[in-house]
Amino acid sequence: MVSVFAHAPGPSRRPREDLRRRLTAAILGGYLLASAWSVGIAMAWSAAAPGDSLRAADGVLIGAMSALVVCVLAVLWSFAAPSVRHAWAGLFAPAVILALLSILVAP
Protein backbone atom coordinates (compact mmCIF):
# COMPACT_ATOMS: atom_id res chain seq x y z
CA MET A 1 0.00 0.00 0.00
CA VAL A 2 1.36 3.39 -1.01
CA SER A 3 1.28 6.13 1.57
CA VAL A 4 -0.36 9.42 0.69
CA PHE A 5 2.66 11.20 2.12
CA ALA A 6 5.20 9.20 0.12
CA HIS A 7 5.92 12.14 -2.19
CA ALA A 8 5.32 14.94 0.28
CA PRO A 9 8.07 17.54 0.22
CA GLY A 10 10.43 17.19 3.11
CA PRO A 11 12.65 19.70 4.83
CA SER A 12 15.23 21.42 2.72
CA ARG A 13 18.81 20.23 2.71
CA ARG A 14 19.81 23.83 3.22
CA PRO A 15 17.84 25.26 6.13
CA ARG A 16 19.27 28.77 5.72
CA GLU A 17 18.24 28.87 2.08
CA ASP A 18 14.77 27.64 3.00
CA LEU A 19 14.49 30.33 5.66
CA ARG A 20 15.62 33.02 3.21
CA ARG A 21 13.06 31.91 0.64
CA ARG A 22 10.27 31.81 3.20
CA LEU A 23 11.22 35.26 4.48
CA THR A 24 11.12 36.55 0.91
CA ALA A 25 7.71 34.97 0.41
CA ALA A 26 6.50 36.41 3.70
CA ILE A 27 7.67 39.95 2.94
CA LEU A 28 6.98 40.25 -0.79
CA GLY A 29 4.03 37.89 -0.99
CA GLY A 30 2.49 39.32 2.17
CA TYR A 31 2.80 42.84 0.80
CA LEU A 32 1.31 41.79 -2.53
CA LEU A 33 -1.61 39.99 -0.91
CA ALA A 34 -2.30 42.78 1.61
CA SER A 35 -2.23 45.40 -1.15
CA ALA A 36 -4.61 43.41 -3.34
CA TRP A 37 -6.86 42.85 -0.33
CA SER A 38 -6.91 46.55 0.56
CA VAL A 39 -7.74 47.64 -2.99
CA GLY A 40 -10.33 44.88 -3.39
CA ILE A 41 -12.16 45.79 -0.19
CA ALA A 42 -12.08 49.50 -1.02
CA MET A 43 -13.43 48.91 -4.53
CA ALA A 44 -16.15 46.53 -3.37
CA TRP A 45 -17.19 48.87 -0.56
CA SER A 46 -17.41 51.90 -2.84
CA ALA A 47 -19.22 49.90 -5.55
CA ALA A 48 -21.90 48.95 -3.01
CA ALA A 49 -23.11 52.58 -2.89
CA PRO A 50 -21.99 54.54 -5.97
CA GLY A 51 -21.97 58.30 -5.53
CA ASP A 52 -21.63 58.22 -1.74
CA SER A 53 -18.19 59.66 -0.99
CA LEU A 54 -18.38 58.88 2.74
CA ARG A 55 -19.01 55.22 2.00
CA ALA A 56 -16.00 55.18 -0.34
CA ALA A 57 -13.81 56.69 2.38
CA ASP A 58 -15.06 54.08 4.83
CA GLY A 59 -14.12 51.38 2.32
CA VAL A 60 -10.58 52.69 2.06
CA LEU A 61 -10.20 52.75 5.85
CA ILE A 62 -11.67 49.28 6.30
CA GLY A 63 -9.49 47.93 3.49
CA ALA A 64 -6.33 49.44 4.97
CA MET A 65 -7.02 48.28 8.52
CA SER A 66 -7.99 44.76 7.52
CA ALA A 67 -4.92 44.53 5.26
CA LEU A 68 -2.77 44.53 8.40
CA VAL A 69 -4.49 41.36 9.57
CA VAL A 70 -4.09 39.82 6.10
CA CYS A 71 -0.38 40.66 6.13
CA VAL A 72 0.10 38.93 9.49
CA LEU A 73 -1.80 35.88 8.24
CA ALA A 74 0.35 35.84 5.10
CA VAL A 75 3.52 35.75 7.20
CA LEU A 76 2.12 32.91 9.27
CA TRP A 77 1.14 31.02 6.12
CA SER A 78 4.56 31.40 4.53
CA PHE A 79 6.15 29.59 7.47
CA ALA A 80 3.34 27.07 7.99
CA ALA A 81 3.19 25.91 4.37
CA PRO A 82 4.71 22.51 3.68
CA SER A 83 7.12 23.93 1.09
CA VAL A 84 8.26 27.23 -0.34
CA ARG A 85 6.29 26.56 -3.52
CA HIS A 86 3.14 26.06 -1.50
CA ALA A 87 3.85 29.28 0.36
CA TRP A 88 4.23 31.28 -2.85
CA ALA A 89 1.18 29.64 -4.42
CA GLY A 90 -0.91 30.30 -1.34
CA LEU A 91 0.04 33.98 -1.40
CA PHE A 92 0.18 34.68 -5.13
CA ALA A 93 -3.04 32.97 -6.27
CA PRO A 94 -5.39 34.86 -3.90
CA ALA A 95 -3.61 38.13 -4.71
CA VAL A 96 -4.17 37.64 -8.43
CA ILE A 97 -7.82 36.68 -7.88
CA LEU A 98 -8.40 39.74 -5.68
CA ALA A 99 -6.68 42.01 -8.23
CA LEU A 100 -8.85 40.65 -11.04
CA LEU A 101 -12.01 41.02 -8.97
CA SER A 102 -11.16 44.61 -8.08
CA ILE A 103 -10.63 45.37 -11.78
CA LEU A 104 -14.04 43.91 -12.55
CA VAL A 105 -15.75 45.89 -9.76
CA ALA A 106 -14.00 49.18 -10.63
CA PRO A 107 -16.39 51.92 -11.68
N, CA, C and O atoms as a printed pandas DataFrame, in Angstrom:
     atom_number atom_name residue_name chain_id  residue_number  x_coord  y_coord  z_coord
0              1         N          MET        A               1    0.842   -1.164    0.000
1              2        CA          MET        A               1    0.000    0.000    0.000
2              3         C          MET        A               1    0.897    1.240    0.000
3              4         O          MET        A               1    1.850    1.338    0.772
4              5         N          VAL        A               2    0.571    2.170   -0.872
5              6        CA          VAL        A               2    1.359    3.388   -1.009
6              7         C          VAL        A               2    0.800    4.454   -0.072
7              8         O          VAL        A               2   -0.408    4.685   -0.013
8              9         N          SER        A               3    1.686    5.080    0.640
9             10        CA          SER        A               3    1.275    6.132    1.565
10            11         C          SER        A               3    0.942    7.408    0.800
11            12         O          SER        A               3    1.545    7.696   -0.234
12            13         N          VAL        A               4    0.007    8.147    1.298
13            14        CA          VAL        A               4   -0.359    9.422    0.691
14            15         C          VAL        A               4    0.797   10.409    0.820
15            16         O          VAL        A               4    0.973   11.277   -0.034
16            17         N          PHE        A               5    1.567   10.281    1.862
17            18        CA          PHE        A               5    2.656   11.200    2.124
18            19         C          PHE        A               5    3.987   10.720    1.555
19            20         O          PHE        A               5    5.038   11.235    1.936
20            21         N          ALA        A               6    3.959    9.745    0.652
21            22        CA          ALA        A               6    5.200    9.201    0.118
22            23         C          ALA        A               6    5.972   10.249   -0.683
23            24         O          ALA        A               6    7.203   10.247   -0.681
24            25         N          HIS        A               7    5.258   11.140   -1.363
25            26        CA          HIS        A               7    5.920   12.139   -2.188
26            27         C          HIS        A               7    5.775   13.544   -1.618
27            28         O          HIS        A               7    5.960   14.534   -2.327
28            29         N          ALA        A               8    5.450   13.622   -0.358
29            30        CA          ALA        A               8    5.321   14.940    0.275
30            31         C          ALA        A               8    6.698   15.581    0.382
31            32         O          ALA        A               8    7.682   14.909    0.691
32            33         N          PRO        A               9    6.762   16.888    0.124
33            34        CA          PRO        A               9    8.071   17.541    0.216
34            35         C          PRO        A               9    8.583   17.561    1.645
35            36         O          PRO        A               9    7.854   17.885    2.583
36            37         N          GLY        A              10    9.821   17.216    1.786
37            38        CA          GLY        A              10   10.430   17.190    3.110
38            39         C          GLY        A              10   11.180   18.471    3.390
39            40         O          GLY        A              10   11.128   19.415    2.601
40            41         N          PRO        A              11   11.875   18.507    4.507
41            42        CA          PRO        A              11   12.649   19.699    4.826
42            43         C          PRO        A              11   13.796   19.881    3.835
43            44         O          PRO        A              11   14.309   18.920    3.261
44            45         N          SER        A              12   14.168   21.097    3.658
45            46        CA          SER        A              12   15.233   21.423    2.722
46            47         C          SER        A              12   16.575   20.916    3.238
47            48         O          SER        A              12   16.786   20.793    4.445
48            49         N          ARG        A              13   17.466   20.628    2.313
49            50        CA          ARG        A              13   18.808   20.226    2.711
50            51         C          ARG        A              13   19.602   21.421    3.207
51            52         O          ARG        A              13   20.586   21.280    3.934
52            53         N          ARG        A              14   19.157   22.589    2.800
53            54        CA          ARG        A              14   19.813   23.826    3.218
54            55         C          ARG        A              14   18.820   24.657    4.020
55            56         O          ARG        A              14   18.036   25.404    3.435
56            57         N          PRO        A              15   18.834   24.547    5.328
57            58        CA          PRO        A              15   17.836   25.260    6.130
58            59         C          PRO        A              15   17.931   26.779    6.022
59            60         O          PRO        A              15   16.912   27.464    6.097
60            61         N          ARG        A              16   19.138   27.315    5.846
61            62        CA          ARG        A              16   19.270   28.769    5.717
62            63         C          ARG        A              16   18.658   29.262    4.418
63            64         O          ARG        A              16   18.038   30.325    4.382
64            65         N          GLU        A              17   18.830   28.502    3.369
65            66        CA          GLU        A              17   18.239   28.865    2.078
66            67         C          GLU        A              17   16.719   28.789    2.153
67            68         O          GLU        A              17   16.024   29.648    1.610
68            69         N          ASP        A              18   16.212   27.781    2.811
69            70        CA          ASP        A              18   14.767   27.643    2.997
70            71         C          ASP        A              18   14.214   28.809    3.818
71            72         O          ASP        A              18   13.149   29.341    3.503
72            73         N          LEU        A              19   14.920   29.198    4.846
73            74        CA          LEU        A              19   14.492   30.328    5.664
74            75         C          LEU        A              19   14.501   31.621    4.848
75            76         O          LEU        A              19   13.576   32.426    4.949
76            77         N          ARG        A              20   15.538   31.820    4.045
77            78        CA          ARG        A              20   15.620   33.021    3.214
78            79         C          ARG        A              20   14.471   33.077    2.219
79            80         O          ARG        A              20   13.872   34.132    2.013
80            81         N          ARG        A              21   14.167   31.952    1.610
81            82        CA          ARG        A              21   13.062   31.912    0.641
82            83         C          ARG        A              21   11.713   32.135    1.312
83            84         O          ARG        A              21   10.843   32.800    0.749
84            85         N          ARG        A              22   11.535   31.594    2.492
85            86        CA          ARG        A              22   10.275   31.808    3.205
86            87         C          ARG        A              22   10.139   33.251    3.686
87            88         O          ARG        A              22    9.043   33.812    3.682
88            89         N          LEU        A              23   11.250   33.845    4.099
89            90        CA          LEU        A              23   11.217   35.262    4.479
90            91         C          LEU        A              23   10.875   36.145    3.283
91            92         O          LEU        A              23   10.118   37.107    3.407
92            93         N          THR        A              24   11.437   35.809    2.127
93            94        CA          THR        A              24   11.123   36.553    0.912
94            95         C          THR        A              24    9.652   36.402    0.560
95            96         O          THR        A              24    8.995   37.373    0.184
96            97         N          ALA        A              25    9.138   35.191    0.680
97            98        CA          ALA        A              25    7.712   34.967    0.412
98            99         C          ALA        A              25    6.854   35.716    1.418
99           100         O          ALA        A              25    5.818   36.276    1.059
100          101         N          ALA        A              26    7.278   35.730    2.676
101          102        CA          ALA        A              26    6.497   36.414    3.701
102          103         C          ALA        A              26    6.465   37.916    3.453
103          104         O          ALA        A              26    5.412   38.542    3.570
104          105         N          ILE        A              27    7.606   38.495    3.112
105          106        CA          ILE        A              27    7.672   39.950    2.939
106          107         C          ILE        A              27    7.020   40.375    1.628
107          108         O          ILE        A              27    6.095   41.187    1.624
108          109         N          LEU        A              28    7.503   39.827    0.516
109          110        CA          LEU        A              28    6.980   40.254   -0.786
110          111         C          LEU        A              28    5.571   39.730   -1.047
111          112         O          LEU        A              28    4.696   40.472   -1.493
112          113         N          GLY        A              29    5.363   38.462   -0.769
113          114        CA          GLY        A              29    4.034   37.889   -0.986
114          115         C          GLY        A              29    2.995   38.462   -0.036
115          116         O          GLY        A              29    1.846   38.682   -0.420
116          117         N          GLY        A              30    3.401   38.703    1.207
117          118        CA          GLY        A              30    2.486   39.315    2.167
118          119         C          GLY        A              30    2.109   40.726    1.765
119          120         O          GLY        A              30    0.954   41.128    1.901
120          121         N          TYR        A              31    3.084   41.482    1.266
121          122        CA          TYR        A              31    2.803   42.839    0.799
122          123         C          TYR        A              31    1.876   42.810   -0.411
123          124         O          TYR        A              31    0.931   43.593   -0.495
124          125         N          LEU        A              32    2.148   41.914   -1.336
125          126        CA          LEU        A              32    1.311   41.789   -2.533
126          127         C          LEU        A              32   -0.124   41.416   -2.169
127          128         O          LEU        A              32   -1.071   42.020   -2.672
128          129         N          LEU        A              33   -0.281   40.435   -1.305
129          130        CA          LEU        A              33   -1.615   39.991   -0.913
130          131         C          LEU        A              33   -2.348   41.064   -0.110
131          132         O          LEU        A              33   -3.540   41.285   -0.325
132          133         N          ALA        A              34   -1.662   41.729    0.804
133          134        CA          ALA        A              34   -2.297   42.778    1.609
134          135         C          ALA        A              34   -2.701   43.961    0.738
135          136         O          ALA        A              34   -3.756   44.557    0.954
136          137         N          SER        A              35   -1.877   44.303   -0.237
137          138        CA          SER        A              35   -2.229   45.397   -1.145
138          139         C          SER        A              35   -3.442   45.046   -1.992
139          140         O          SER        A              35   -4.352   45.861   -2.148
140          141         N          ALA        A              36   -3.457   43.843   -2.533
141          142        CA          ALA        A              36   -4.607   43.414   -3.337
142          143         C          ALA        A              36   -5.867   43.352   -2.480
143          144         O          ALA        A              36   -6.955   43.702   -2.936
144          145         N          TRP        A              37   -5.715   42.907   -1.246
145          146        CA          TRP        A              37   -6.863   42.853   -0.329
146          147         C          TRP        A              37   -7.402   44.255   -0.059
147          148         O          TRP        A              37   -8.610   44.484   -0.118
148          149         N          SER        A              38   -6.506   45.186    0.237
149          150        CA          SER        A              38   -6.907   46.549    0.556
150          151         C          SER        A              38   -7.641   47.205   -0.613
151          152         O          SER        A              38   -8.683   47.832   -0.424
152          153         N          VAL        A              39   -7.099   47.059   -1.803
153          154        CA          VAL        A              39   -7.738   47.636   -2.989
154          155         C          VAL        A              39   -9.058   46.941   -3.277
155          156         O          VAL        A              39  -10.042   47.595   -3.623
156          157         N          GLY        A              40   -9.087   45.630   -3.137
157          158        CA          GLY        A              40  -10.325   44.884   -3.394
158          159         C          GLY        A              40  -11.452   45.267   -2.456
159          160         O          GLY        A              40  -12.590   45.446   -2.889
160          161         N          ILE        A              41  -11.144   45.394   -1.171
161          162        CA          ILE        A              41  -12.164   45.792   -0.194
162          163         C          ILE        A              41  -12.633   47.218   -0.466
163          164         O          ILE        A              41  -13.831   47.497   -0.413
164          165         N          ALA        A              42  -11.705   48.113   -0.754
165          166        CA          ALA        A              42  -12.079   49.500   -1.021
166          167         C          ALA        A              42  -12.963   49.603   -2.261
167          168         O          ALA        A              42  -13.943   50.348   -2.265
168          169         N          MET        A              43  -12.625   48.867   -3.301
169          170        CA          MET        A              43  -13.429   48.911   -4.535
170          171         C          MET        A              43  -14.803   48.295   -4.314
171          172         O          MET        A              43  -15.807   48.834   -4.778
172          173         N          ALA        A              44  -14.853   47.177   -3.614
173          174        CA          ALA        A              44  -16.149   46.531   -3.371
174          175         C          ALA        A              44  -17.030   47.397   -2.479
175          176         O          ALA        A              44  -18.240   47.485   -2.689
176          177         N          TRP        A              45  -16.420   48.034   -1.485
177          178        CA          TRP        A              45  -17.187   48.869   -0.559
178          179         C          TRP        A              45  -17.748   50.089   -1.277
179          180         O          TRP        A              45  -18.901   50.464   -1.059
180          181         N          SER        A              46  -16.937   50.712   -2.134
181          182        CA          SER        A              46  -17.414   51.899   -2.841
182          183         C          SER        A              46  -18.392   51.530   -3.959
183          184         O          SER        A              46  -19.249   52.339   -4.317
184          185         N          ALA        A              47  -18.276   50.330   -4.510
185          186        CA          ALA        A              47  -19.223   49.899   -5.548
186          187         C          ALA        A              47  -20.579   49.555   -4.954
187          188         O          ALA        A              47  -21.578   49.524   -5.672
188          189         N          ALA        A              48  -20.626   49.297   -3.656
189          190        CA          ALA        A              48  -21.904   48.955   -3.014
190          191         C          ALA        A              48  -22.843   50.153   -2.974
191          192         O          ALA        A              48  -24.062   49.986   -3.003
192          193         N          ALA        A              49  -22.285   51.362   -2.907
193          194        CA          ALA        A              49  -23.110   52.580   -2.891
194          195         C          ALA        A              49  -22.442   53.625   -3.770
195          196         O          ALA        A              49  -21.736   54.492   -3.257
196          197         N          PRO        A              50  -22.647   53.564   -5.089
197          198        CA          PRO        A              50  -21.986   54.540   -5.970
198          199         C          PRO        A              50  -22.509   55.956   -5.715
199          200         O          PRO        A              50  -23.704   56.159   -5.501
200          201         N          GLY        A              51  -21.610   56.914   -5.740
201          202        CA          GLY        A              51  -21.974   58.298   -5.532
202          203         C          GLY        A              51  -21.884   58.759   -4.098
203          204         O          GLY        A              51  -21.956   59.962   -3.848
204          205         N          ASP        A              52  -21.732   57.867   -3.151
205          206        CA          ASP        A              52  -21.629   58.220   -1.738
206          207         C          ASP        A              52  -20.152   58.286   -1.358
207          208         O          ASP        A              52  -19.506   57.255   -1.169
208          209         N          SER        A              53  -19.622   59.508   -1.247
209          210        CA          SER        A              53  -18.189   59.664   -0.992
210          211         C          SER        A              53  -17.802   59.220    0.421
211          212         O          SER        A              53  -16.677   58.765    0.630
212          213         N          LEU        A              54  -18.701   59.341    1.384
213          214        CA          LEU        A              54  -18.382   58.879    2.737
214          215         C          LEU        A              54  -18.251   57.364    2.779
215          216         O          LEU        A              54  -17.391   56.827    3.477
216          217         N          ARG        A              55  -19.098   56.685    2.038
217          218        CA          ARG        A              55  -19.010   55.224    1.996
218          219         C          ARG        A              55  -17.710   54.785    1.333
219          220         O          ARG        A              55  -17.112   53.792    1.748
220          221         N          ALA        A              56  -17.267   55.510    0.309
221          222        CA          ALA        A              56  -15.998   55.182   -0.345
222          223         C          ALA        A              56  -14.832   55.385    0.621
223          224         O          ALA        A              56  -13.903   54.579    0.651
224          225         N          ALA        A              57  -14.878   56.451    1.404
225          226        CA          ALA        A              57  -13.811   56.693    2.383
226          227         C          ALA        A              57  -13.804   55.606    3.454
227          228         O          ALA        A              57  -12.742   55.166    3.895
228          229         N          ASP        A              58  -14.988   55.179    3.866
229          230        CA          ASP        A              58  -15.059   54.078    4.831
230          231         C          ASP        A              58  -14.457   52.801    4.249
231          232         O          ASP        A              58  -13.794   52.047    4.961
232          233         N          GLY        A              59  -14.684   52.558    2.970
233          234        CA          GLY        A              59  -14.117   51.375    2.318
234          235         C          GLY        A              59  -12.609   51.398    2.289
235          236         O          GLY        A              59  -11.963   50.366    2.470
236          237         N          VAL        A              60  -12.040   52.574    2.060
237          238        CA          VAL        A              60  -10.578   52.694    2.063
238          239         C          VAL        A              60  -10.026   52.420    3.459
239          240         O          VAL        A              60   -9.029   51.713    3.608
240          241         N          LEU        A              61  -10.672   52.978    4.478
241          242        CA          LEU        A              61  -10.203   52.749    5.848
242          243         C          LEU        A              61  -10.342   51.288    6.266
243          244         O          LEU        A              61   -9.433   50.723    6.874
244          245         N          ILE        A              62  -11.469   50.684    5.944
245          246        CA          ILE        A              62  -11.670   49.277    6.300
246          247         C          ILE        A              62  -10.687   48.394    5.548
247          248         O          ILE        A              62  -10.140   47.446    6.112
248          249         N          GLY        A              63  -10.462   48.702    4.273
249          250        CA          GLY        A              63   -9.493   47.926    3.495
250          251         C          GLY        A              63   -8.084   48.036    4.053
251          252         O          GLY        A              63   -7.364   47.040    4.128
252          253         N          ALA        A              64   -7.685   49.248    4.446
253          254        CA          ALA        A              64   -6.329   49.441    4.971
254          255         C          ALA        A              64   -6.150   48.769    6.328
255          256         O          ALA        A              64   -5.117   48.152    6.587
256          257         N          MET        A              65   -7.148   48.886    7.188
257          258        CA          MET        A              65   -7.019   48.278    8.520
258          259         C          MET        A              65   -7.061   46.756    8.455
259          260         O          MET        A              65   -6.312   46.084    9.165
260          261         N          SER        A              66   -7.924   46.213    7.615
261          262        CA          SER        A              66   -7.993   44.756    7.523
262          263         C          SER        A              66   -6.797   44.179    6.769
263          264         O          SER        A              66   -6.488   42.997    6.917
264          265         N          ALA        A              67   -6.121   45.001    5.961
265          266        CA          ALA        A              67   -4.920   44.530    5.261
266          267         C          ALA        A              67   -3.803   44.203    6.246
267          268         O          ALA        A              67   -2.963   43.349    5.961
268          269         N          LEU        A              68   -3.781   44.863    7.388
269          270        CA          LEU        A              68   -2.774   44.534    8.404
270          271         C          LEU        A              68   -2.963   43.119    8.924
271          272         O          LEU        A              68   -1.990   42.398    9.144
272          273         N          VAL        A              69   -4.201   42.726    9.120
273          274        CA          VAL        A              69   -4.490   41.360    9.569
274          275         C          VAL        A              69   -4.109   40.363    8.477
275          276         O          VAL        A              69   -3.538   39.310    8.761
276          277         N          VAL        A              70   -4.428   40.699    7.226
277          278        CA          VAL        A              70   -4.089   39.819    6.103
278          279         C          VAL        A              70   -2.581   39.665    5.986
279          280         O          VAL        A              70   -2.094   38.573    5.693
280          281         N          CYS        A              71   -1.843   40.729    6.207
281          282        CA          CYS        A              71   -0.380   40.660    6.135
282          283         C          CYS        A              71    0.188   39.730    7.212
283          284         O          CYS        A              71    1.101   38.949    6.943
284          285         N          VAL        A              72   -0.346   39.816    8.410
285          286        CA          VAL        A              72    0.102   38.927    9.493
286          287         C          VAL        A              72   -0.230   37.472    9.156
287          288         O          VAL        A              72    0.590   36.579    9.373
288          289         N          LEU        A              73   -1.422   37.238    8.630
289          290        CA          LEU        A              73   -1.801   35.879    8.240
290          291         C          LEU        A              73   -0.927   35.366    7.098
291          292         O          LEU        A              73   -0.620   34.176    7.041
292          293         N          ALA        A              74   -0.530   36.242    6.201
293          294        CA          ALA        A              74    0.348   35.839    5.100
294          295         C          ALA        A              74    1.719   35.423    5.616
295          296         O          ALA        A              74    2.303   34.461    5.116
296          297         N          VAL        A              75    2.233   36.131    6.603
297          298        CA          VAL        A              75    3.524   35.752    7.198
298          299         C          VAL        A              75    3.404   34.403    7.888
299          300         O          VAL        A              75    4.282   33.551    7.752
300          301         N          LEU        A              76    2.328   34.210    8.622
301          302        CA          LEU        A              76    2.120   32.914    9.272
302          303         C          LEU        A              76    2.015   31.794    8.250
303          304         O          LEU        A              76    2.573   30.714    8.445
304          305         N          TRP        A              77    1.300   32.050    7.158
305          306        CA          TRP        A              77    1.137   31.024    6.123
306          307         C          TRP        A              77    2.475   30.688    5.471
307          308         O          TRP        A              77    2.743   29.519    5.190
308          309         N          SER        A              78    3.306   31.674    5.228
309          310        CA          SER        A              78    4.558   31.398    4.530
310          311         C          SER        A              78    5.484   30.487    5.336
311          312         O          SER        A              78    6.318   29.785    4.764
312          313         N          PHE        A              79    5.339   30.498    6.656
313          314        CA          PHE        A              79    6.152   29.586    7.472
314          315         C          PHE        A              79    5.414   28.300    7.831
315          316         O          PHE        A              79    6.045   27.327    8.246
316          317         N          ALA        A              80    4.097   28.277    7.681
317          318        CA          ALA        A              80    3.335   27.068    7.993
318          319         C          ALA        A              80    3.147   26.177    6.772
319          320         O          ALA        A              80    2.790   25.008    6.915
320          321         N          ALA        A              81    3.375   26.697    5.600
321          322        CA          ALA        A              81    3.189   25.915    4.373
322          323         C          ALA        A              81    4.195   24.768    4.327
323          324         O          ALA        A              81    5.306   24.891    4.843
324          325         N          PRO        A              82    3.806   23.659    3.711
325          326        CA          PRO        A              82    4.708   22.509    3.675
326          327         C          PRO        A              82    5.982   22.736    2.872
327          328         O          PRO        A              82    7.004   22.105    3.142
328          329         N          SER        A              83    5.932   23.632    1.885
329          330        CA          SER        A              83    7.122   23.930    1.093
330          331         C          SER        A              83    7.080   25.390    0.672
331          332         O          SER        A              83    6.075   26.079    0.844
332          333         N          VAL        A              84    8.196   25.841    0.116
333          334        CA          VAL        A              84    8.265   27.232   -0.340
334          335         C          VAL        A              84    7.333   27.445   -1.523
335          336         O          VAL        A              84    6.725   28.507   -1.653
336          337         N          ARG        A              85    7.220   26.450   -2.377
337          338        CA          ARG        A              85    6.289   26.562   -3.519
338          339         C          ARG        A              85    4.855   26.698   -3.050
339          340         O          ARG        A              85    4.090   27.491   -3.599
340          341         N          HIS        A              86    4.489   25.936   -2.044
341          342        CA          HIS        A              86    3.139   26.057   -1.498
342          343         C          HIS        A              86    2.928   27.443   -0.871
343          344         O          HIS        A              86    1.843   28.017   -0.962
344          345         N          ALA        A              87    3.954   27.953   -0.252
345          346        CA          ALA        A              87    3.851   29.284    0.359
346          347         C          ALA        A              87    3.613   30.342   -0.708
347          348         O          ALA        A              87    2.720   31.177   -0.567
348          349         N          TRP        A              88    4.410   30.312   -1.782
349          350        CA          TRP        A              88    4.228   31.283   -2.850
350          351         C          TRP        A              88    2.882   31.112   -3.543
351          352         O          TRP        A              88    2.219   32.098   -3.866
352          353         N          ALA        A              89    2.480   29.876   -3.772
353          354        CA          ALA        A              89    1.185   29.644   -4.424
354          355         C          ALA        A              89    0.029   30.110   -3.549
355          356         O          ALA        A              89   -0.951   30.665   -4.047
356          357         N          GLY        A              90    0.145   29.886   -2.258
357          358        CA          GLY        A              90   -0.906   30.301   -1.340
358          359         C          GLY        A              90   -0.989   31.801   -1.147
359          360         O          GLY        A              90   -2.009   32.306   -0.679
360          361         N          LEU        A              91    0.058   32.518   -1.496
361          362        CA          LEU        A              91    0.043   33.976   -1.400
362          363         C          LEU        A              91   -0.253   34.624   -2.750
363          364         O          LEU        A              91   -0.972   35.622   -2.819
364          365         N          PHE        A              92    0.296   34.063   -3.815
365          366        CA          PHE        A              92    0.179   34.681   -5.133
366          367         C          PHE        A              92   -1.199   34.462   -5.754
367          368         O          PHE        A              92   -1.762   35.388   -6.339
368          369         N          ALA        A              93   -1.746   33.266   -5.639
369          370        CA          ALA        A              93   -3.043   32.970   -6.269
370          371         C          ALA        A              93   -4.175   33.840   -5.712
371          372         O          ALA        A              93   -4.928   34.406   -6.504
372          373         N          PRO        A              94   -4.334   33.973   -4.389
373          374        CA          PRO        A              94   -5.394   34.862   -3.902
374          375         C          PRO        A              94   -5.157   36.325   -4.272
375          376         O          PRO        A              94   -6.114   37.066   -4.498
376          377         N          ALA        A              95   -3.896   36.747   -4.335
377          378        CA          ALA        A              95   -3.606   38.129   -4.711
378          379         C          ALA        A              95   -4.028   38.408   -6.142
379          380         O          ALA        A              95   -4.583   39.467   -6.432
380          381         N          VAL        A              96   -3.770   37.467   -7.035
381          382        CA          VAL        A              96   -4.173   37.640   -8.433
382          383         C          VAL        A              96   -5.696   37.627   -8.559
383          384         O          VAL        A              96   -6.265   38.419   -9.310
384          385         N          ILE        A              97   -6.347   36.737   -7.832
385          386        CA          ILE        A              97   -7.817   36.675   -7.875
386          387         C          ILE        A              97   -8.417   37.976   -7.343
387          388         O          ILE        A              97   -9.352   38.512   -7.937
388          389         N          LEU        A              98   -7.895   38.482   -6.243
389          390        CA          LEU        A              98   -8.402   39.740   -5.683
390          391         C          LEU        A              98   -8.137   40.917   -6.633
391          392         O          LEU        A              98   -8.984   41.799   -6.772
392          393         N          ALA        A              99   -6.985   40.935   -7.275
393          394        CA          ALA        A              99   -6.685   42.008   -8.226
394          395         C          ALA        A              99   -7.644   41.962   -9.413
395          396         O          ALA        A              99   -8.125   43.003   -9.861
396          397         N          LEU        A             100   -7.923   40.771   -9.921
397          398        CA          LEU        A             100   -8.853   40.649  -11.043
398          399         C          LEU        A             100  -10.270   41.043  -10.642
399          400         O          LEU        A             100  -10.979   41.697  -11.407
400          401         N          LEU        A             101  -10.678   40.645   -9.443
401          402        CA          LEU        A             101  -12.013   41.023   -8.968
402          403         C          LEU        A             101  -12.134   42.531   -8.767
403          404         O          LEU        A             101  -13.178   43.114   -9.062
404          405         N          SER        A             102  -11.084   43.160   -8.272
405          406        CA          SER        A             102  -11.160   44.607   -8.079
406          407         C          SER        A             102  -11.152   45.342   -9.420
407          408         O          SER        A             102  -11.711   46.434   -9.519
408          409         N          ILE        A             103  -10.540   44.774  -10.438
409          410        CA          ILE        A             103  -10.626   45.373  -11.782
410          411         C          ILE        A             103  -12.048   45.246  -12.317
411          412         O          ILE        A             103  -12.557   46.168  -12.954
412          413         N          LEU        A             104  -12.689   44.109  -12.063
413          414        CA          LEU        A             104  -14.044   43.913  -12.547
414          415         C          LEU        A             104  -15.051   44.808  -11.826
415          416         O          LEU        A             104  -16.041   45.230  -12.423
416          417         N          VAL        A             105  -14.807   45.099  -10.555
417          418        CA          VAL        A             105  -15.750   45.886   -9.763
418          419         C          VAL        A             105  -15.513   47.385   -9.952
419          420         O          VAL        A             105  -16.371   48.197   -9.605
420          421         N          ALA        A             106  -14.363   47.751  -10.496
421          422        CA          ALA        A             106  -14.004   49.175  -10.632
422          423         C          ALA        A             106  -15.070   49.929  -11.430
423          424         O          ALA        A             106  -15.596   49.428  -12.424
424          425         N          PRO        A             107  -15.371   51.136  -10.974
425          426        CA          PRO        A             107  -16.392   51.918  -11.683
426          427         C          PRO        A             107  -15.925   52.435  -13.030
427          428         O          PRO        A             107  -16.682   53.106  -13.731
